[in-house]
Amino acid sequence: MGIRIAICQQRPVEDIGDNLRRIEGFIFQNNADLYVFPELFLTGYRADAVYTDDIGVTVDRLRLLCNERDIAVAVGAPMPLSGGTADSFLFITGAGTVRYDKLCPARFGLYSEQFVAGSVPVLAEFRDLKIGLAICYDAFFPELARWYAWHGADLIIYLSASAVQSKVYFDRVLPARALENTVYVLFCNNVGRCGKLTMAGTSRLLSPLGDTVLQMDGTEGTAFTYADRAVVLSSRKIRTHLADIPSFFRRS
């Protein structure tokens, strides 16, 4: 059956209330099962992004809205973690919130030394899909995507705040993450100016065979697409990577 996904490539502002109202507006004005927003969308990607009580209230409001409409929202926010603040991915449904803390924080440029690393991968479940949660620089660590595939993921979502300088590298690795694991890969990126950087946009969905199902440009917008577990299963009959992995490489 599959799910209808809204990829919301939007530039956040530095006001949680305004960003919440924008999320609510997209939900009220459109018809999707899953709404995906970029990395740290709730606060904007800035050097002083930290958890506040407003974030907790915002997440509670979104959970109630998800419950009313039987939908899910994927969004980034800073969250408290031992030793500092985590760059977190919140997967919100009516049943609650699944949280992933970025395992591989970048240590360069705008991103340097800002966040502490998480410790474990996190899978979410929505409708009949298992979804691996990941953030931006995580895409350059194939071990994470493979872990998700070994544990049953049908889709991996990367929330991102990636600048134009990095676009060429994401263009190379994202299709590889999809094909080598025969999973959908959804990349939802920030767009527009962020400090001294310009975020690249170009959010996209890649098929389990690495083909581009949909790709956006470098401007704000919302695009709609679908992910269907039946496509994942049929792709794994065409390319049998996961089944053919030698036991030497397998890990629990």
C-alpha positions in Angstrom: 0.0 0.0 0.0 2.8 2.4 0.9 2.8 5.9 2.4 2.5 9.3 1.0 5.4 11.5 2.1 5.7 15.3 2.1 9.4 16.4 1.9 9.3 19.9 3.4 12.4 21.7 2.2 12.1 24.8 4.2 14.4 27.4 5.8 13.8 27.5 9.5 13.7 30.7 11.5 15.2 31.2 14.9 11.8 31.1 16.7 10.4 27.8 17.8 6.8 29.1 17.8 7.1 30.3 14.2 8.6 27.0 13.1 5.8 25.1 14.8 3.1 27.2 13.1 4.8 26.5 9.8 4.7 22.8 10.4 1.1 23.0 11.4 0.3 25.0 8.3 1.9 22.3 6.0 -0.2 19.6 7.7 -3.4 21.5 7.5 -3.0 22.5 3.9 -1.8 19.2 2.5 -2.6 15.5 2.6 0.3 13.2 3.5 1.0 10.4 5.9 4.5 11.5 6.8 5.8 15.1 6.9 9.6 15.4 6.9 11.5 18.6 7.9 15.3 19.3 7.9 17.9 19.0 10.6 17.4 21.2 13.6 14.3 22.7 12.0 12.6 23.5 15.3 15.2 26.0 16.3 17.2 26.8 13.2 20.8 25.6 12.8 22.8 28.0 14.9 25.7 27.9 17.3 23.6 28.5 20.4 20.9 25.9 19.6 20.1 24.2 22.9 17.1 22.4 24.4 14.4 24.6 26.0 11.0 23.9 27.6 9.5 25.4 24.4 10.8 22.4 22.4 9.1 20.0 24.8 5.8 21.9 24.5 6.1 21.9 20.7 6.7 18.2 20.5 3.7 17.5 22.7 1.5 19.7 20.4 2.8 17.9 17.3 2.1 14.5 19.0 -1.5 15.5 19.6 -1.9 16.7 16.0 -0.4 13.4 14.7 -2.8 11.5 16.9 -5.8 13.5 15.5 -4.8 12.9 11.9 -3.1 9.5 12.1 0.1 10.9 10.6 3.8 11.2 11.5 6.2 14.1 11.6 10.0 13.8 11.3 11.9 16.9 12.4 15.3 17.9 13.9 15.8 19.6 17.3 18.5 20.1 19.9 18.0 17.8 22.9 19.7 17.3 26.2 22.3 14.6 26.5 24.9 13.7 29.1 27.8 16.0 28.6 26.0 18.6 26.4 23.4 18.9 23.7 22.6 16.3 21.0 21.7 17.1 17.4 18.5 14.9 17.5 16.0 13.5 15.1 12.4 13.3 16.5 10.0 10.9 14.8 6.6 11.9 16.2 3.4 9.9 15.9 0.2 9.8 17.9 1.7 6.9 19.9 4.7 9.0 21.1 8.1 10.2 20.0 11.1 8.1 18.9 14.4 10.0 19.3 17.7 9.5 17.6 20.8 11.4 18.6 23.3 12.0 15.8 26.0 9.4 16.0 28.5 11.2 13.8 28.6 14.9 14.4 30.7 16.9 11.9 33.9 18.4 13.3 34.5 21.2 10.8 33.3 24.6 9.8 29.9 25.8 11.2 29.4 22.4 12.7 32.6 22.1 14.7 32.4 21.0 18.3 28.8 22.1 18.7 27.1 18.8 19.6 28.0 15.7 21.6 27.5 12.3 19.8 24.7 9.9 20.4 25.4 6.3 21.2 23.0 4.0 19.4 21.1 3.7 16.0 17.3 4.0 16.3 14.6 2.4 14.2 11.1 3.8 14.1 8.0 2.0 12.8 5.2 3.6 11.0 2.4 1.8 9.1 4.1 -1.2 7.6 7.5 0.5 7.3 10.6 0.2 9.4 12.5 3.5 9.2 16.2 4.1 10.1 16.8 7.6 11.6 20.0 9.4 10.6 21.3 13.0 10.2 23.4 14.6 7.5 27.1 13.6 8.1 25.9 10.1 9.1 25.5 9.4 5.4 29.3 9.1 5.1 29.4 6.2 7.5 28.1 3.2 5.6 28.2 1.1 8.8 25.1 2.9 10.1 23.0 2.3 7.0 24.1 -1.3 6.9 23.1 -1.8 10.5 19.6 -0.4 9.7 19.3 -2.7 6.7 20.4 -5.8 8.7 17.7 -4.9 11.3 14.9 -4.7 8.8 14.8 -1.1 7.6 12.8 -0.3 4.5 13.6 3.4 4.5 16.4 5.5 5.9 15.7 9.2 6.4 18.6 11.6 6.6 17.6 15.0 8.0 20.3 17.5 6.8 21.9 20.9 7.1 24.3 20.5 4.2 25.9 23.5 2.4 26.3 23.9 -1.4 30.0 22.9 -1.0 29.0 19.4 0.1 26.4 18.7 -2.6 28.7 16.9 -4.9 29.6 14.5 -2.1 26.1 13.7 -1.1 25.3 13.2 -4.8 27.8 10.3 -4.7 27.1 8.7 -1.4 23.3 8.8 -1.1 22.6 6.5 -4.1 25.3 4.1 -2.8 23.6 3.9 0.6 20.3 3.1 -1.1 21.6 0.5 -3.6 24.1 -1.3 -1.3 21.3 -1.8 1.3 18.3 -2.0 -1.0 16.4 0.5 1.0 14.7 3.8 0.2 16.8 6.8 1.1 15.1 10.1 1.9 17.3 13.2 2.2 15.6 16.3 3.5 18.0 19.3 3.5 17.9 22.8 4.8 17.9 25.6 2.2 19.0 29.2 2.0 21.5 31.2 4.1 22.7 29.9 7.5 25.4 32.1 8.9 28.2 32.3 6.4 27.0 29.2 4.5 24.3 28.6 1.9 22.4 25.4 2.4 22.0 23.4 -0.8 18.5 22.1 -0.7 18.2 19.4 -3.4 16.2 17.1 -1.1 15.4 13.8 -2.7 14.0 10.3 -2.5 16.1 7.4 -3.9 14.7 4.0 -4.7 16.0 0.8 -3.2 18.0 0.3 -6.4 19.6 3.8 -6.1 17.5 5.5 -8.7 16.3 9.1 -8.2 12.5 9.0 -7.6 12.3 12.7 -6.9 14.8 15.5 -6.4 14.1 19.1 -5.5 16.1 22.2 -6.5 17.9 24.7 -4.3 14.9 26.8 -3.3 12.2 26.4 -0.6 9.4 24.1 -1.5 7.4 20.9 -0.7 7.4 17.8 -2.8 5.2 14.7 -2.5 6.3 11.1 -3.1 5.6 7.5 -2.0 7.5 4.7 -0.3 6.1 1.2 -0.5 7.5 -1.9 1.3 6.5 -4.1 -1.7 9.1 -2.2 -3.8 11.8 -2.9 -1.2 11.0 -6.6 -1.2 11.0 -6.8 -5.0 14.2 -4.9 -5.2 15.9 -7.4 -2.9 15.0 -10.2 -5.3 16.8 -8.2 -8.1 19.9 -7.3 -6.1 20.5 -9.8 -3.3 23.3 -7.9 -1.5 21.9 -8.4 2.0 21.3 -12.1 1.6 24.7 -12.6 0.1 26.8 -11.0 2.8 29.5 -13.5 4.0 29.1 -14.5 7.6 32.5 -13.0 8.3 31.0 -9.5 8.0 27.8 -10.1 9.9 27.4 -8.5 13.3 24.5 -8.6 15.8 
